[in-house]
Amino acid sequence: MLTLDHLTIIAPTLTEGVKHVYNCLGIKVPFGTRHLYMGTHNHRLQLGDNIYLEIVALDPDGVDPGRARWFGVDDPKQVRSDWEQKRRLRGWVAAIGSIENLVHQRSEFGEVVPLPFNDPEFAFSIPADGSLPLGGVLPSLIDHRDDPTRMSDIPDLGARLISFSLQHPETEEVRATYDGLKIDRPPEIQAGALFRYEAKIETPDGLCTLW
């Protein structure tokens, strides 16, 4: 069973990512952490029901991990292109209890990468080139290794996820891609002129749309 773990805003810079989320939700998302093992950093916000929002970007002061990073951030031109095309809520991460089995069955997810490298605490699926699985149509996978994200470590500013959708011009193909995956709280697949994600989020100021 796959479970919605978190939504990802993949930004050219954290400053741009935080500004975009503020413009959409009226919430300034606090800084989260530096991924010293992956050369990225993030801001995080609780969305209720053990789900959170992550704004992630390449850390200009980060170290080279010696392999492709996650979320496609090694390709800044593509990240910028997606950003300018208003594809900013760019993907999502699903939690799974035995990541190796599914990655072995479905090569689209990439390969299992234990992290941090020196003393692994969890595992993440990353294609060899660091791209998003199927360009982001499929989620990235995380296996928390029986140590789930502590929501107490993530700020709760009153935002709650109401709905989450994947818009795509080829809905039947996307549904076929998802066929066979048992997912708790999957995105609703909708027809759209451009592949993009959208989330409806209740905030202290009312219902807002994040894209």
PyMOL commands that place a pseudoatom at each C-alpha (Angstrom):
pseudoatom trace, name=CA, resn=MET, resi=1, chain=A, elem=C, hetatm=0, pos=[0.000, 0.000, 0.000]
pseudoatom trace, name=CA, resn=LEU, resi=2, chain=A, elem=C, hetatm=0, pos=[1.248, 3.465, -0.949]
pseudoatom trace, name=CA, resn=THR, resi=3, chain=A, elem=C, hetatm=0, pos=[0.276, 6.370, 1.286]
pseudoatom trace, name=CA, resn=LEU, resi=4, chain=A, elem=C, hetatm=0, pos=[0.408, 10.064, 0.455]
pseudoatom trace, name=CA, resn=ASP, resi=5, chain=A, elem=C, hetatm=0, pos=[3.376, 11.353, 2.463]
pseudoatom trace, name=CA, resn=HIS, resi=6, chain=A, elem=C, hetatm=0, pos=[3.954, 14.869, 1.181]
pseudoatom trace, name=CA, resn=LEU, resi=7, chain=A, elem=C, hetatm=0, pos=[3.477, 17.265, -1.724]
pseudoatom trace, name=CA, resn=THR, resi=8, chain=A, elem=C, hetatm=0, pos=[6.509, 18.881, -3.335]
pseudoatom trace, name=CA, resn=ILE, resi=9, chain=A, elem=C, hetatm=0, pos=[7.011, 22.370, -4.694]
pseudoatom trace, name=CA, resn=ILE, resi=10, chain=A, elem=C, hetatm=0, pos=[10.240, 22.102, -6.695]
pseudoatom trace, name=CA, resn=ALA, resi=11, chain=A, elem=C, hetatm=0, pos=[11.642, 25.607, -6.945]
pseudoatom trace, name=CA, resn=PRO, resi=12, chain=A, elem=C, hetatm=0, pos=[14.601, 27.230, -8.698]
pseudoatom trace, name=CA, resn=THR, resi=13, chain=A, elem=C, hetatm=0, pos=[15.422, 28.793, -5.306]
pseudoatom trace, name=CA, resn=LEU, resi=14, chain=A, elem=C, hetatm=0, pos=[13.864, 28.512, -1.865]
pseudoatom trace, name=CA, resn=THR, resi=15, chain=A, elem=C, hetatm=0, pos=[13.111, 32.237, -1.902]
pseudoatom trace, name=CA, resn=GLU, resi=16, chain=A, elem=C, hetatm=0, pos=[10.977, 31.843, -5.017]
pseudoatom trace, name=CA, resn=GLY, resi=17, chain=A, elem=C, hetatm=0, pos=[9.293, 28.763, -3.627]
pseudoatom trace, name=CA, resn=VAL, resi=18, chain=A, elem=C, hetatm=0, pos=[8.356, 30.402, -0.335]
pseudoatom trace, name=CA, resn=LYS, resi=19, chain=A, elem=C, hetatm=0, pos=[7.057, 33.478, -2.151]
pseudoatom trace, name=CA, resn=HIS, resi=20, chain=A, elem=C, hetatm=0, pos=[4.899, 31.362, -4.473]
pseudoatom trace, name=CA, resn=VAL, resi=21, chain=A, elem=C, hetatm=0, pos=[3.310, 29.428, -1.616]
pseudoatom trace, name=CA, resn=TYR, resi=22, chain=A, elem=C, hetatm=0, pos=[2.681, 32.686, 0.250]
pseudoatom trace, name=CA, resn=ASN, resi=23, chain=A, elem=C, hetatm=0, pos=[0.986, 34.128, -2.837]
pseudoatom trace, name=CA, resn=CYS, resi=24, chain=A, elem=C, hetatm=0, pos=[-1.219, 31.027, -3.093]
pseudoatom trace, name=CA, resn=LEU, resi=25, chain=A, elem=C, hetatm=0, pos=[-1.985, 30.348, 0.573]
pseudoatom trace, name=CA, resn=GLY, resi=26, chain=A, elem=C, hetatm=0, pos=[-1.148, 33.509, 2.472]
pseudoatom trace, name=CA, resn=ILE, resi=27, chain=A, elem=C, hetatm=0, pos=[1.200, 31.451, 4.655]
pseudoatom trace, name=CA, resn=LYS, resi=28, chain=A, elem=C, hetatm=0, pos=[4.941, 31.977, 4.962]
pseudoatom trace, name=CA, resn=VAL, resi=29, chain=A, elem=C, hetatm=0, pos=[6.344, 28.455, 5.221]
pseudoatom trace, name=CA, resn=PRO, resi=30, chain=A, elem=C, hetatm=0, pos=[9.206, 28.208, 7.750]
pseudoatom trace, name=CA, resn=PHE, resi=31, chain=A, elem=C, hetatm=0, pos=[12.630, 26.804, 6.948]
pseudoatom trace, name=CA, resn=GLY, resi=32, chain=A, elem=C, hetatm=0, pos=[12.967, 23.059, 7.379]
pseudoatom trace, name=CA, resn=THR, resi=33, chain=A, elem=C, hetatm=0, pos=[16.399, 21.539, 6.950]
pseudoatom trace, name=CA, resn=ARG, resi=34, chain=A, elem=C, hetatm=0, pos=[19.490, 21.162, 4.812]
pseudoatom trace, name=CA, resn=HIS, resi=35, chain=A, elem=C, hetatm=0, pos=[19.931, 17.741, 3.226]
pseudoatom trace, name=CA, resn=LEU, resi=36, chain=A, elem=C, hetatm=0, pos=[23.698, 17.558, 3.654]
pseudoatom trace, name=CA, resn=TYR, resi=37, chain=A, elem=C, hetatm=0, pos=[23.769, 14.151, 1.958]
pseudoatom trace, name=CA, resn=MET, resi=38, chain=A, elem=C, hetatm=0, pos=[21.852, 15.352, -1.133]
pseudoatom trace, name=CA, resn=GLY, resi=39, chain=A, elem=C, hetatm=0, pos=[22.881, 18.981, -1.608]
pseudoatom trace, name=CA, resn=THR, resi=40, chain=A, elem=C, hetatm=0, pos=[19.337, 20.342, -1.263]
pseudoatom trace, name=CA, resn=HIS, resi=41, chain=A, elem=C, hetatm=0, pos=[17.362, 22.230, 1.367]
pseudoatom trace, name=CA, resn=ASN, resi=42, chain=A, elem=C, hetatm=0, pos=[13.703, 22.802, 2.129]
pseudoatom trace, name=CA, resn=HIS, resi=43, chain=A, elem=C, hetatm=0, pos=[10.859, 24.543, 3.938]
pseudoatom trace, name=CA, resn=ARG, resi=44, chain=A, elem=C, hetatm=0, pos=[8.009, 22.453, 5.373]
pseudoatom trace, name=CA, resn=LEU, resi=45, chain=A, elem=C, hetatm=0, pos=[4.391, 22.911, 6.471]
pseudoatom trace, name=CA, resn=GLN, resi=46, chain=A, elem=C, hetatm=0, pos=[1.874, 20.485, 7.965]
pseudoatom trace, name=CA, resn=LEU, resi=47, chain=A, elem=C, hetatm=0, pos=[-1.266, 19.826, 5.916]
pseudoatom trace, name=CA, resn=GLY, resi=48, chain=A, elem=C, hetatm=0, pos=[-3.099, 17.590, 8.413]
pseudoatom trace, name=CA, resn=ASP, resi=49, chain=A, elem=C, hetatm=0, pos=[-3.568, 13.790, 8.554]
pseudoatom trace, name=CA, resn=ASN, resi=50, chain=A, elem=C, hetatm=0, pos=[0.231, 13.222, 8.727]
pseudoatom trace, name=CA, resn=ILE, resi=51, chain=A, elem=C, hetatm=0, pos=[0.715, 14.917, 5.338]
pseudoatom trace, name=CA, resn=TYR, resi=52, chain=A, elem=C, hetatm=0, pos=[2.948, 17.898, 4.764]
pseudoatom trace, name=CA, resn=LEU, resi=53, chain=A, elem=C, hetatm=0, pos=[4.077, 20.323, 2.075]
pseudoatom trace, name=CA, resn=GLU, resi=54, chain=A, elem=C, hetatm=0, pos=[7.732, 20.549, 1.123]
pseudoatom trace, name=CA, resn=ILE, resi=55, chain=A, elem=C, hetatm=0, pos=[9.342, 23.373, -0.810]
pseudoatom trace, name=CA, resn=VAL, resi=56, chain=A, elem=C, hetatm=0, pos=[12.639, 21.956, -2.065]
pseudoatom trace, name=CA, resn=ALA, resi=57, chain=A, elem=C, hetatm=0, pos=[15.489, 23.453, -4.084]
pseudoatom trace, name=CA, resn=LEU, resi=58, chain=A, elem=C, hetatm=0, pos=[19.133, 22.930, -4.916]
pseudoatom trace, name=CA, resn=ASP, resi=59, chain=A, elem=C, hetatm=0, pos=[21.289, 24.222, -2.059]
pseudoatom trace, name=CA, resn=PRO, resi=60, chain=A, elem=C, hetatm=0, pos=[23.879, 26.600, -3.587]
pseudoatom trace, name=CA, resn=ASP, resi=61, chain=A, elem=C, hetatm=0, pos=[26.124, 25.926, -0.589]
pseudoatom trace, name=CA, resn=GLY, resi=62, chain=A, elem=C, hetatm=0, pos=[25.509, 22.187, -0.580]
pseudoatom trace, name=CA, resn=VAL, resi=63, chain=A, elem=C, hetatm=0, pos=[28.012, 19.484, -1.414]
pseudoatom trace, name=CA, resn=ASP, resi=64, chain=A, elem=C, hetatm=0, pos=[27.959, 17.230, -4.462]
pseudoatom trace, name=CA, resn=PRO, resi=65, chain=A, elem=C, hetatm=0, pos=[26.450, 13.924, -3.289]
pseudoatom trace, name=CA, resn=GLY, resi=66, chain=A, elem=C, hetatm=0, pos=[28.420, 11.942, -5.869]
pseudoatom trace, name=CA, resn=ARG, resi=67, chain=A, elem=C, hetatm=0, pos=[25.250, 10.837, -7.661]
pseudoatom trace, name=CA, resn=ALA, resi=68, chain=A, elem=C, hetatm=0, pos=[22.208, 12.459, -9.226]
pseudoatom trace, name=CA, resn=ARG, resi=69, chain=A, elem=C, hetatm=0, pos=[20.122, 14.362, -6.694]
pseudoatom trace, name=CA, resn=TRP, resi=70, chain=A, elem=C, hetatm=0, pos=[16.407, 13.830, -6.178]
pseudoatom trace, name=CA, resn=PHE, resi=71, chain=A, elem=C, hetatm=0, pos=[13.467, 15.792, -7.650]
pseudoatom trace, name=CA, resn=GLY, resi=72, chain=A, elem=C, hetatm=0, pos=[15.329, 16.643, -10.864]
pseudoatom trace, name=CA, resn=VAL, resi=73, chain=A, elem=C, hetatm=0, pos=[17.154, 19.584, -9.279]
pseudoatom trace, name=CA, resn=ASP, resi=74, chain=A, elem=C, hetatm=0, pos=[20.375, 18.753, -11.149]
pseudoatom trace, name=CA, resn=ASP, resi=75, chain=A, elem=C, hetatm=0, pos=[18.672, 20.138, -14.261]
pseudoatom trace, name=CA, resn=PRO, resi=76, chain=A, elem=C, hetatm=0, pos=[18.119, 23.817, -13.351]
pseudoatom trace, name=CA, resn=LYS, resi=77, chain=A, elem=C, hetatm=0, pos=[16.974, 24.686, -16.872]
pseudoatom trace, name=CA, resn=GLN, resi=78, chain=A, elem=C, hetatm=0, pos=[14.144, 22.154, -16.632]
pseudoatom trace, name=CA, resn=VAL, resi=79, chain=A, elem=C, hetatm=0, pos=[13.249, 23.296, -13.120]
pseudoatom trace, name=CA, resn=ARG, resi=80, chain=A, elem=C, hetatm=0, pos=[13.090, 26.880, -14.370]
pseudoatom trace, name=CA, resn=SER, resi=81, chain=A, elem=C, hetatm=0, pos=[11.087, 25.873, -17.446]
pseudoatom trace, name=CA, resn=ASP, resi=82, chain=A, elem=C, hetatm=0, pos=[8.522, 24.042, -15.323]
pseudoatom trace, name=CA, resn=TRP, resi=83, chain=A, elem=C, hetatm=0, pos=[8.386, 27.020, -12.978]
pseudoatom trace, name=CA, resn=GLU, resi=84, chain=A, elem=C, hetatm=0, pos=[7.705, 29.452, -15.810]
pseudoatom trace, name=CA, resn=GLN, resi=85, chain=A, elem=C, hetatm=0, pos=[5.038, 27.121, -17.218]
pseudoatom trace, name=CA, resn=LYS, resi=86, chain=A, elem=C, hetatm=0, pos=[3.287, 27.387, -13.835]
pseudoatom trace, name=CA, resn=ARG, resi=87, chain=A, elem=C, hetatm=0, pos=[4.091, 23.792, -12.923]
pseudoatom trace, name=CA, resn=ARG, resi=88, chain=A, elem=C, hetatm=0, pos=[5.313, 24.499, -9.434]
pseudoatom trace, name=CA, resn=LEU, resi=89, chain=A, elem=C, hetatm=0, pos=[3.495, 21.911, -7.357]
pseudoatom trace, name=CA, resn=ARG, resi=90, chain=A, elem=C, hetatm=0, pos=[5.563, 19.472, -9.328]
pseudoatom trace, name=CA, resn=GLY, resi=91, chain=A, elem=C, hetatm=0, pos=[5.062, 16.134, -7.657]
pseudoatom trace, name=CA, resn=TRP, resi=92, chain=A, elem=C, hetatm=0, pos=[4.398, 14.116, -4.554]
pseudoatom trace, name=CA, resn=VAL, resi=93, chain=A, elem=C, hetatm=0, pos=[6.012, 11.473, -2.389]
pseudoatom trace, name=CA, resn=ALA, resi=94, chain=A, elem=C, hetatm=0, pos=[4.344, 8.218, -1.361]
pseudoatom trace, name=CA, resn=ALA, resi=95, chain=A, elem=C, hetatm=0, pos=[5.363, 6.203, 1.680]
pseudoatom trace, name=CA, resn=ILE, resi=96, chain=A, elem=C, hetatm=0, pos=[5.720, 2.447, 1.363]
pseudoatom trace, name=CA, resn=GLY, resi=97, chain=A, elem=C, hetatm=0, pos=[6.771, -0.243, 3.793]
pseudoatom trace, name=CA, resn=SER, resi=98, chain=A, elem=C, hetatm=0, pos=[8.914, -2.367, 1.486]
pseudoatom trace, name=CA, resn=ILE, resi=99, chain=A, elem=C, hetatm=0, pos=[10.303, -0.140, -1.217]
pseudoatom trace, name=CA, resn=GLU, resi=100, chain=A, elem=C, hetatm=0, pos=[12.548, -2.763, -2.827]
pseudoatom trace, name=CA, resn=ASN, resi=101, chain=A, elem=C, hetatm=0, pos=[9.655, -4.962, -3.956]
pseudoatom trace, name=CA, resn=LEU, resi=102, chain=A, elem=C, hetatm=0, pos=[7.790, -2.245, -5.827]
pseudoatom trace, name=CA, resn=VAL, resi=103, chain=A, elem=C, hetatm=0, pos=[10.914, -0.723, -7.391]
pseudoatom trace, name=CA, resn=HIS, resi=104, chain=A, elem=C, hetatm=0, pos=[11.882, -4.201, -8.600]
pseudoatom trace, name=CA, resn=GLN, resi=105, chain=A, elem=C, hetatm=0, pos=[8.430, -4.601, -10.190]
pseudoatom trace, name=CA, resn=ARG, resi=106, chain=A, elem=C, hetatm=0, pos=[8.156, -1.088, -11.636]
pseudoatom trace, name=CA, resn=SER, resi=107, chain=A, elem=C, hetatm=0, pos=[11.393, 0.264, -13.092]
pseudoatom trace, name=CA, resn=GLU, resi=108, chain=A, elem=C, hetatm=0, pos=[9.798, 3.698, -13.661]
pseudoatom trace, name=CA, resn=PHE, resi=109, chain=A, elem=C, hetatm=0, pos=[10.474, 4.518, -10.021]
pseudoatom trace, name=CA, resn=GLY, resi=110, chain=A, elem=C, hetatm=0, pos=[14.230, 4.284, -10.533]
pseudoatom trace, name=CA, resn=GLU, resi=111, chain=A, elem=C, hetatm=0, pos=[16.494, 2.709, -7.961]
pseudoatom trace, name=CA, resn=VAL, resi=112, chain=A, elem=C, hetatm=0, pos=[16.461, 2.405, -4.183]
pseudoatom trace, name=CA, resn=VAL, resi=113, chain=A, elem=C, hetatm=0, pos=[18.866, 4.862, -2.550]
pseudoatom trace, name=CA, resn=PRO, resi=114, chain=A, elem=C, hetatm=0, pos=[19.502, 4.417, 1.215]
pseudoatom trace, name=CA, resn=LEU, resi=115, chain=A, elem=C, hetatm=0, pos=[19.930, 7.838, 2.890]
pseudoatom trace, name=CA, resn=PRO, resi=116, chain=A, elem=C, hetatm=0, pos=[21.992, 9.344, 4.423]
pseudoatom trace, name=CA, resn=PHE, resi=117, chain=A, elem=C, hetatm=0, pos=[24.674, 7.361, 2.618]
pseudoatom trace, name=CA, resn=ASN, resi=118, chain=A, elem=C, hetatm=0, pos=[26.971, 6.759, 5.603]
pseudoatom trace, name=CA, resn=ASP, resi=119, chain=A, elem=C, hetatm=0, pos=[24.291, 5.853, 8.135]
pseudoatom trace, name=CA, resn=PRO, resi=120, chain=A, elem=C, hetatm=0, pos=[20.980, 5.153, 6.340]
pseudoatom trace, name=CA, resn=GLU, resi=121, chain=A, elem=C, hetatm=0, pos=[17.785, 6.039, 8.203]
pseudoatom trace, name=CA, resn=PHE, resi=122, chain=A, elem=C, hetatm=0, pos=[15.381, 5.740, 5.267]
pseudoatom trace, name=CA, resn=ALA, resi=123, chain=A, elem=C, hetatm=0, pos=[15.310, 4.827, 1.573]
pseudoatom trace, name=CA, resn=PHE, resi=124, chain=A, elem=C, hetatm=0, pos=[14.156, 6.874, -1.412]
pseudoatom trace, name=CA, resn=SER, resi=125, chain=A, elem=C, hetatm=0, pos=[13.486, 5.964, -5.037]
pseudoatom trace, name=CA, resn=ILE, resi=126, chain=A, elem=C, hetatm=0, pos=[15.485, 8.034, -7.518]
pseudoatom trace, name=CA, resn=PRO, resi=127, chain=A, elem=C, hetatm=0, pos=[15.922, 7.360, -11.247]
pseudoatom trace, name=CA, resn=ALA, resi=128, chain=A, elem=C, hetatm=0, pos=[19.577, 7.101, -12.286]
pseudoatom trace, name=CA, resn=ASP, resi=129, chain=A, elem=C, hetatm=0, pos=[19.491, 10.546, -13.912]
pseudoatom trace, name=CA, resn=GLY, resi=130, chain=A, elem=C, hetatm=0, pos=[17.749, 12.135, -10.911]
pseudoatom trace, name=CA, resn=SER, resi=131, chain=A, elem=C, hetatm=0, pos=[14.576, 12.926, -12.832]
pseudoatom trace, name=CA, resn=LEU, resi=132, chain=A, elem=C, hetatm=0, pos=[11.068, 12.602, -11.442]
pseudoatom trace, name=CA, resn=PRO, resi=133, chain=A, elem=C, hetatm=0, pos=[9.451, 9.178, -12.022]
pseudoatom trace, name=CA, resn=LEU, resi=134, chain=A, elem=C, hetatm=0, pos=[7.798, 9.316, -15.454]
pseudoatom trace, name=CA, resn=GLY, resi=135, chain=A, elem=C, hetatm=0, pos=[8.370, 13.051, -15.492]
pseudoatom trace, name=CA, resn=GLY, resi=136, chain=A, elem=C, hetatm=0, pos=[6.419, 13.399, -12.265]
pseudoatom trace, name=CA, resn=VAL, resi=137, chain=A, elem=C, hetatm=0, pos=[3.324, 11.450, -13.279]
pseudoatom trace, name=CA, resn=LEU, resi=138, chain=A, elem=C, hetatm=0, pos=[4.253, 8.821, -10.681]
pseudoatom trace, name=CA, resn=PRO, resi=139, chain=A, elem=C, hetatm=0, pos=[5.267, 9.721, -7.133]
pseudoatom trace, name=CA, resn=SER, resi=140, chain=A, elem=C, hetatm=0, pos=[8.699, 9.352, -5.670]
pseudoatom trace, name=CA, resn=LEU, resi=141, chain=A, elem=C, hetatm=0, pos=[8.765, 6.604, -3.035]
pseudoatom trace, name=CA, resn=ILE, resi=142, chain=A, elem=C, hetatm=0, pos=[10.011, 6.782, 0.527]
pseudoatom trace, name=CA, resn=ASP, resi=143, chain=A, elem=C, hetatm=0, pos=[10.484, 3.938, 2.968]
pseudoatom trace, name=CA, resn=HIS, resi=144, chain=A, elem=C, hetatm=0, pos=[10.763, 5.423, 6.463]
pseudoatom trace, name=CA, resn=ARG, resi=145, chain=A, elem=C, hetatm=0, pos=[12.209, 2.163, 7.837]
pseudoatom trace, name=CA, resn=ASP, resi=146, chain=A, elem=C, hetatm=0, pos=[9.747, 2.184, 10.755]
pseudoatom trace, name=CA, resn=ASP, resi=147, chain=A, elem=C, hetatm=0, pos=[10.734, 5.750, 11.670]
pseudoatom trace, name=CA, resn=PRO, resi=148, chain=A, elem=C, hetatm=0, pos=[8.035, 7.965, 10.131]
pseudoatom trace, name=CA, resn=THR, resi=149, chain=A, elem=C, hetatm=0, pos=[8.406, 11.720, 9.829]
pseudoatom trace, name=CA, resn=ARG, resi=150, chain=A, elem=C, hetatm=0, pos=[7.722, 13.361, 13.169]
pseudoatom trace, name=CA, resn=MET, resi=151, chain=A, elem=C, hetatm=0, pos=[4.931, 15.839, 12.534]
pseudoatom trace, name=CA, resn=SER, resi=152, chain=A, elem=C, hetatm=0, pos=[5.960, 17.648, 15.705]
pseudoatom trace, name=CA, resn=ASP, resi=153, chain=A, elem=C, hetatm=0, pos=[9.109, 18.704, 13.817]
pseudoatom trace, name=CA, resn=ILE, resi=154, chain=A, elem=C, hetatm=0, pos=[7.028, 20.402, 11.111]
pseudoatom trace, name=CA, resn=PRO, resi=155, chain=A, elem=C, hetatm=0, pos=[5.209, 23.711, 11.738]
pseudoatom trace, name=CA, resn=ASP, resi=156, chain=A, elem=C, hetatm=0, pos=[1.412, 23.565, 11.900]
pseudoatom trace, name=CA, resn=LEU, resi=157, chain=A, elem=C, hetatm=0, pos=[0.024, 26.934, 10.789]
pseudoatom trace, name=CA, resn=GLY, resi=158, chain=A, elem=C, hetatm=0, pos=[-3.547, 25.771, 10.254]
pseudoatom trace, name=CA, resn=ALA, resi=159, chain=A, elem=C, hetatm=0, pos=[-3.329, 24.578, 6.640]
pseudoatom trace, name=CA, resn=ARG, resi=160, chain=A, elem=C, hetatm=0, pos=[-5.298, 21.443, 5.747]
pseudoatom trace, name=CA, resn=LEU, resi=161, chain=A, elem=C, hetatm=0, pos=[-5.257, 19.519, 2.471]
pseudoatom trace, name=CA, resn=ILE, resi=162, chain=A, elem=C, hetatm=0, pos=[-8.797, 19.206, 1.090]
pseudoatom trace, name=CA, resn=SER, resi=163, chain=A, elem=C, hetatm=0, pos=[-8.149, 17.705, -2.346]
pseudoatom trace, name=CA, resn=PHE, resi=164, chain=A, elem=C, hetatm=0, pos=[-5.257, 16.857, -4.660]
pseudoatom trace, name=CA, resn=SER, resi=165, chain=A, elem=C, hetatm=0, pos=[-5.513, 16.422, -8.437]
pseudoatom trace, name=CA, resn=LEU, resi=166, chain=A, elem=C, hetatm=0, pos=[-3.316, 15.429, -11.356]
pseudoatom trace, name=CA, resn=GLN, resi=167, chain=A, elem=C, hetatm=0, pos=[-4.356, 17.113, -14.589]
pseudoatom trace, name=CA, resn=HIS, resi=168, chain=A, elem=C, hetatm=0, pos=[-3.181, 15.586, -17.849]
pseudoatom trace, name=CA, resn=PRO, resi=169, chain=A, elem=C, hetatm=0, pos=[-4.208, 15.635, -21.541]
pseudoatom trace, name=CA, resn=GLU, resi=170, chain=A, elem=C, hetatm=0, pos=[-3.983, 11.819, -21.717]
pseudoatom trace, name=CA, resn=THR, resi=171, chain=A, elem=C, hetatm=0, pos=[-6.054, 10.709, -18.745]
pseudoatom trace, name=CA, resn=GLU, resi=172, chain=A, elem=C, hetatm=0, pos=[-6.546, 7.101, -19.860]
pseudoatom trace, name=CA, resn=GLU, resi=173, chain=A, elem=C, hetatm=0, pos=[-2.811, 6.575, -20.211]
pseudoatom trace, name=CA, resn=VAL, resi=174, chain=A, elem=C, hetatm=0, pos=[-2.244, 8.052, -16.778]
pseudoatom trace, name=CA, resn=ARG, resi=175, chain=A, elem=C, hetatm=0, pos=[-4.925, 5.844, -15.262]
pseudoatom trace, name=CA, resn=ALA, resi=176, chain=A, elem=C, hetatm=0, pos=[-3.278, 2.831, -16.902]
pseudoatom trace, name=CA, resn=THR, resi=177, chain=A, elem=C, hetatm=0, pos=[0.048, 3.882, -15.383]
pseudoatom trace, name=CA, resn=TYR, resi=178, chain=A, elem=C, hetatm=0, pos=[-1.566, 3.989, -11.951]
pseudoatom trace, name=CA, resn=ASP, resi=179, chain=A, elem=C, hetatm=0, pos=[-3.400, 0.723, -12.516]
pseudoatom trace, name=CA, resn=GLY, resi=180, chain=A, elem=C, hetatm=0, pos=[-2.286, -1.928, -10.067]
pseudoatom trace, name=CA, resn=LEU, resi=181, chain=A, elem=C, hetatm=0, pos=[-0.850, 0.522, -7.541]
pseudoatom trace, name=CA, resn=LYS, resi=182, chain=A, elem=C, hetatm=0, pos=[-2.754, 0.407, -4.267]
pseudoatom trace, name=CA, resn=ILE, resi=183, chain=A, elem=C, hetatm=0, pos=[-2.707, 3.995, -3.071]
pseudoatom trace, name=CA, resn=ASP, resi=184, chain=A, elem=C, hetatm=0, pos=[-4.294, 5.563, -0.025]
pseudoatom trace, name=CA, resn=ARG, resi=185, chain=A, elem=C, hetatm=0, pos=[-5.393, 9.122, -0.896]
pseudoatom trace, name=CA, resn=PRO, resi=186, chain=A, elem=C, hetatm=0, pos=[-4.147, 9.168, -4.521]
pseudoatom trace, name=CA, resn=PRO, resi=187, chain=A, elem=C, hetatm=0, pos=[-4.468, 12.286, -6.673]
pseudoatom trace, name=CA, resn=GLU, resi=188, chain=A, elem=C, hetatm=0, pos=[-7.708, 12.615, -8.595]
pseudoatom trace, name=CA, resn=ILE, resi=189, chain=A, elem=C, hetatm=0, pos=[-6.898, 12.227, -12.291]
pseudoatom trace, name=CA, resn=GLN, resi=190, chain=A, elem=C, hetatm=0, pos=[-8.530, 14.946, -14.376]
pseudoatom trace, name=CA, resn=ALA, resi=191, chain=A, elem=C, hetatm=0, pos=[-8.395, 16.047, -17.995]
pseudoatom trace, name=CA, resn=GLY, resi=192, chain=A, elem=C, hetatm=0, pos=[-6.281, 19.121, -18.651]
pseudoatom trace, name=CA, resn=ALA, resi=193, chain=A, elem=C, hetatm=0, pos=[-4.432, 20.816, -21.495]
pseudoatom trace, name=CA, resn=LEU, resi=194, chain=A, elem=C, hetatm=0, pos=[-1.144, 20.648, -19.569]
pseudoatom trace, name=CA, resn=PHE, resi=195, chain=A, elem=C, hetatm=0, pos=[0.206, 18.075, -17.153]
pseudoatom trace, name=CA, resn=ARG, resi=196, chain=A, elem=C, hetatm=0, pos=[0.163, 19.712, -13.744]
pseudoatom trace, name=CA, resn=TYR, resi=197, chain=A, elem=C, hetatm=0, pos=[-0.825, 19.158, -10.134]
pseudoatom trace, name=CA, resn=GLU, resi=198, chain=A, elem=C, hetatm=0, pos=[-3.223, 21.240, -8.103]
pseudoatom trace, name=CA, resn=ALA, resi=199, chain=A, elem=C, hetatm=0, pos=[-4.164, 21.112, -4.422]
pseudoatom trace, name=CA, resn=LYS, resi=200, chain=A, elem=C, hetatm=0, pos=[-7.092, 22.683, -2.612]
pseudoatom trace, name=CA, resn=ILE, resi=201, chain=A, elem=C, hetatm=0, pos=[-5.973, 23.720, 0.850]
pseudoatom trace, name=CA, resn=GLU, resi=202, chain=A, elem=C, hetatm=0, pos=[-8.041, 25.175, 3.658]
pseudoatom trace, name=CA, resn=THR, resi=203, chain=A, elem=C, hetatm=0, pos=[-6.150, 27.970, 5.398]
pseudoatom trace, name=CA, resn=PRO, resi=204, chain=A, elem=C, hetatm=0, pos=[-7.010, 30.374, 8.229]
pseudoatom trace, name=CA, resn=ASP, resi=205, chain=A, elem=C, hetatm=0, pos=[-8.029, 32.827, 5.491]
pseudoatom trace, name=CA, resn=GLY, resi=206, chain=A, elem=C, hetatm=0, pos=[-10.223, 30.354, 3.600]
pseudoatom trace, name=CA, resn=LEU, resi=207, chain=A, elem=C, hetatm=0, pos=[-9.983, 27.774, 0.813]
pseudoatom trace, name=CA, resn=CYS, resi=208, chain=A, elem=C, hetatm=0, pos=[-6.996, 28.345, -1.475]
pseudoatom trace, name=CA, resn=THR, resi=209, chain=A, elem=C, hetatm=0, pos=[-5.467, 26.682, -4.534]
pseudoatom trace, name=CA, resn=LEU, resi=210, chain=A, elem=C, hetatm=0, pos=[-1.827, 25.651, -4.707]
pseudoatom trace, name=CA, resn=TRP, resi=211, chain=A, elem=C, hetatm=0, pos=[-0.307, 24.867, -8.101]
for i in range(1, 211): cmd.bond("trace and resi %d" % i, "trace and resi %d" % (i + 1))
show_as sticks, trace
zoom trace
